[in-house]
């Protein structure tokens, strides 16, 4: 289906917005009136620029407070409409959005509303324009889509139809199944937006917190299926009011929007994409550093062994159990701190994973590859993290480990140790890419998002959302941290390793000289009040700096953290009893300790 985006979704001038929409691959735009009024270009110039960019103006919006008003007010409204219709003629736009009235003088009279909208449609028809009437969720008298349709149906005018907006419908809890009773040819336009589920005034919710489909909590795909069942054949158009989008790079936002529509079509059964190949595990975490000594010392203290070196690049492989960490010094000229720069994900079919990523507009990364190197498919996540699709030690596929020369001719093998595998990876996100990253990892990688949580940081709120494939598959945690001038390391990323016995592991780490995060005594006093422990258990946690959580089903989570090296630290976790969380209740303690 044709894909369109409202200029109000994007930051910048009208020209910048049009350019961003075109480069992302949209075919049409909704021109938001304020963007046109602020533009130095004449309507004819805007029309020419839009056409040059391969875009069509699908909608001009909005016209407000038109219907169900006293006659003298309506006469002024018609005068205003004549000017707008002439403007639209110059723009080359043929559909105008009319929102249900919020004016104080509007009356609760459906017959009057239908009669005046019919007269407006008469005027529009003379200019070759269609009127799409939309129910605002906060409309004074018309606030639901079915009410708006009854008025349109009563007006019975060929140039008058309805506009359906997923936010206005779903935010009020209306049942979208009734959309199927509207003739498809009378649905003149469809606007799509998602939103997080919030308890607040619907107008403020709409103006500040809308997001692209798949980034919120609404069933936008279900609504789309009802619209298509009604026979709608127009464009899918995004209309999102969002404070972050208004400040973010327009090009990135437009690309994110198009990705959301491609995924929405897939979810609604409209257009197939290459099937997701859900990762089965984490093959490796790659650290980039200009100084490998501090991170090497820490990994050694944590029981890791440097087992191999890449045959053509300055990359070392460290292993323990089934956990692998690459330390890459080839970026020394570009990075001053140690950072988590890349993630290798195990997939059943790396080539199919790459095809899925390409279909969802994920940028493929060029690789500096030697003649003997194993070909690896890699893409860039929104935050710049490199994601590589891997097969490790499978005879039917080339293994990335073949690029590494092992000591004394030995091959890759799981080394004994207290660490078993990588449990999860936590990636701190730039403030304007959090929702984009959630959508990316959900759609491109096939991971399922958990609920968003907000955590108390000493200098603000720390927003976090986890995504996982299954109980034993890879887990990612996306964090949005506050950013004061001195962040105390809370914007660092971390790798969490699973252990079977965290007490034994921590004793071993400390004996080897690993610096572990100090946890205040007050925390353990609170634990004693909240939970019952076996004799001596809590004292051991207090001695070793181990944190503890228990879920409502009795699942338990024990974990601890290392000190930060550059912009990376490590976590050690022990799960039992089916615990699937990440110890969110302990995050404020960790954040405060890191700042100290």
MORA-V462735 format. One record per backbone hydrogen bond with DSSP energy under -1.0 kcal/mol. NH is the residue of the N-H (numbers start at 1). CO is the residue of the C=O. If there is no record, write none. Layout:
BEGIN
NH&CO ; NH&CO
END
This chain:
BEGIN
4&236 ; 5&28 ; 6&238 ; 7&30 ; 9&6 ; 10&7 ; 17&13 ; 18&14 ; 19&15 ; 20&16 ; 21&17 ; 22&18 ; 23&19 ; 24&20 ; 26&21 ; 27&3 ; 28&3 ; 29&56 ; 30&5 ; 31&59 ; 33&61 ; 35&32 ; 36&32 ; 37&33 ; 38&34 ; 39&36 ; 46&42 ; 47&43 ; 48&44 ; 49&45 ; 50&46 ; 51&47 ; 52&48 ; 53&49 ; 54&51 ; 55&50 ; 56&27 ; 58&29 ; 58&56 ; 59&29 ; 60&95 ; 61&31 ; 63&97 ; 74&70 ; 75&71 ; 76&72 ; 77&73 ; 78&74 ; 79&75 ; 80&76 ; 81&77 ; 82&78 ; 83&79 ; 84&80 ; 85&81 ; 86&82 ; 87&83 ; 88&84 ; 89&85 ; 90&86 ; 91&87 ; 92&88 ; 93&88 ; 96&130 ; 97&60 ; 98&132 ; 99&63 ; 100&134 ; 106&103 ; 107&68 ; 109&107 ; 113&109 ; 114&110 ; 115&111 ; 116&112 ; 117&113 ; 118&114 ; 119&115 ; 120&116 ; 121&117 ; 122&118 ; 123&119 ; 124&120 ; 125&121 ; 126&122 ; 127&124 ; 128&125 ; 129&124 ; 130&94 ; 131&159 ; 132&96 ; 133&161 ; 134&98 ; 139&136 ; 140&101 ; 148&144 ; 149&145 ; 150&146 ; 151&147 ; 152&148 ; 153&149 ; 154&150 ; 155&151 ; 156&152 ; 160&157 ; 161&131 ; 162&186 ; 163&133 ; 164&189 ; 166&191 ; 169&165 ; 170&166 ; 171&167 ; 173&170 ; 174&169 ; 178&175 ; 179&176 ; 180&177 ; 181&178 ; 182&179 ; 184&230 ; 186&183 ; 187&184 ; 188&162 ; 188&186 ; 189&162 ; 191&164 ; 192&237 ; 194&211 ; 205&201 ; 206&202 ; 207&203 ; 208&204 ; 209&205 ; 210&241 ; 211&194 ; 215&212 ; 217&195 ; 220&218 ; 223&219 ; 224&220 ; 225&221 ; 226&222 ; 227&223 ; 228&224 ; 229&225 ; 230&226 ; 231&228 ; 232&227 ; 236&2 ; 237&190 ; 238&4 ; 239&192 ; 243&208 ; 246&242 ; 247&244 ; 248&244 ; 253&249 ; 254&250 ; 255&251 ; 256&252 ; 257&253 ; 258&254 ; 259&255 ; 260&256 ; 261&257 ; 262&258 ; 263&259 ; 264&260 ; 265&261 ; 266&262 ; 267&263 ; 268&264 ; 269&266 ; 270&265 ; 280&346 ; 283&344 ; 284&344 ; 285&324 ; 286&342 ; 287&326 ; 288&339 ; 289&328 ; 296&292 ; 297&293 ; 298&294 ; 299&295 ; 300&296 ; 301&297 ; 302&298 ; 303&300 ; 304&299 ; 305&319 ; 307&317 ; 308&317 ; 309&405 ; 310&315 ; 311&403 ; 315&313 ; 316&327 ; 317&308 ; 318&325 ; 319&305 ; 320&323 ; 321&415 ; 322&420 ; 323&320 ; 325&318 ; 326&285 ; 327&316 ; 328&287 ; 329&314 ; 332&329 ; 334&331 ; 335&331 ; 339&288 ; 341&286 ; 342&286 ; 343&386 ; 344&284 ; 345&388 ; 346&281 ; 347&390 ; 353&349 ; 354&350 ; 355&351 ; 356&352 ; 357&353 ; 358&354 ; 359&355 ; 360&356 ; 361&358 ; 362&357 ; 365&378 ; 369&367 ; 373&370 ; 379&387 ; 380&363 ; 381&385 ; 384&381 ; 386&341 ; 387&379 ; 388&343 ; 389&377 ; 390&345 ; 397&394 ; 402&399 ; 403&400 ; 404&401 ; 405&309 ; 407&307 ; 409&406 ; 410&407 ; 420&498 ; 423&496 ; 424&496 ; 425&475 ; 426&494 ; 427&477 ; 429&479 ; 433&430 ; 437&433 ; 438&434 ; 439&435 ; 440&436 ; 441&437 ; 442&438 ; 443&439 ; 444&440 ; 447&441 ; 448&468 ; 450&466 ; 453&464 ; 455&462 ; 457&460 ; 460&457 ; 462&455 ; 463&480 ; 464&453 ; 465&478 ; 467&476 ; 468&448 ; 469&474 ; 476&467 ; 477&425 ; 478&465 ; 479&427 ; 480&463 ; 490&487 ; 492&489 ; 493&567 ; 494&426 ; 495&569 ; 496&424 ; 497&571 ; 498&421 ; 499&573 ; 505&501 ; 506&502 ; 507&503 ; 508&504 ; 509&505 ; 510&506 ; 511&507 ; 512&508 ; 513&510 ; 514&509 ; 517&561 ; 525&521 ; 526&522 ; 527&523 ; 528&524 ; 529&525 ; 530&526 ; 531&527 ; 537&534 ; 540&536 ; 541&537 ; 542&538 ; 543&539 ; 544&540 ; 545&541 ; 546&541 ; 547&559 ; 549&557 ; 551&555 ; 554&551 ; 556&576 ; 557&549 ; 558&574 ; 559&547 ; 560&572 ; 562&570 ; 563&515 ; 565&568 ; 567&338 ; 568&565 ; 569&493 ; 571&495 ; 572&560 ; 573&497 ; 574&558 ; 576&556 ; 586&583 ; 587&584 ; 590&586 ; 591&587 ; 592&588 ; 593&589 ; 594&590 ; 595&591 ; 596&592
END
